[in-house]
C-alpha cells in the first residue's frame, strides 16, 4: 500500500497540499470570514465535500448570503453567519456591488469595509460607481462569533475580505486559538501592511508561503511537517 504522503507531490497548489495533509489525521474545523457563496473560488469547499470539514462561514451581504444558504442547506456540519467581523458589534457601513446574475463569478466577491479597494476594480467594471451599494451590516467581534457558536478550537482560519484581512487578523487571540493554518488574501494589502501582518503572525510561531494573491501561514506540527517541506521545496 502506497503511503498517502506520496500524494503530496500531486498537488500543484500549496494550499491544497497543506489542507490535504491536515485532513489525513483529523476532521478539521474552520472559520471562514468573507465566504461569498461558499463555492466559487473557495479553497475549503472541496474539503467539505471530500473530507467532511465542518465550520462557520461568515458573509455580510444579504443577497450573497441567500446564495450561501441555498448552497449549504443540506450541510448540517456548516454554520452560516450573516454578519461581518469587525472591532465592535455595532452596525457598520459595508460596500458591495448590486446583484447582477449575468456578471462573472468574481463580481459578487467585491465587498469590503474598504471603499478604495472596491474602487480599484473600476478598470474592469467601467460603471462600477453606478453599481456600488452601501448598507449598514450587523457586526461581531471574532471573540463574539466564537462565543455565539460555542467554538473553543479552530484548525483553519480563512480570511478573504478585500483589503480588510489584516484588521481581522489583529482581532484574533492566537494565544487562545492556536489555529494550525491561517489563510488570508494579501493582494489588496499595501506593502507595509503585508509586512506587518506577517510580522504579527510570526510572533505566534507561524511560517509562510505565498501565492500571487494569498498567504498561507502554518504552525509547525508533526502532521503538517512533511507536506510543508515538500511545499517549500518546490517553490
Helices and strands as residue ranges (DSSP letters): G 4-10, H 14-23, E 29-33, H 45-51, E 54-58, H 62-71, E 78-81, E 84-85, E 92-97, G 107-109, H 115-119, G 120-123, H 128-131, E 132-137, E 139-140, H 142-148, E 156-159, H 165-169, E 181-185, H 191-202, E 206-210, E 214-219, H 222-233
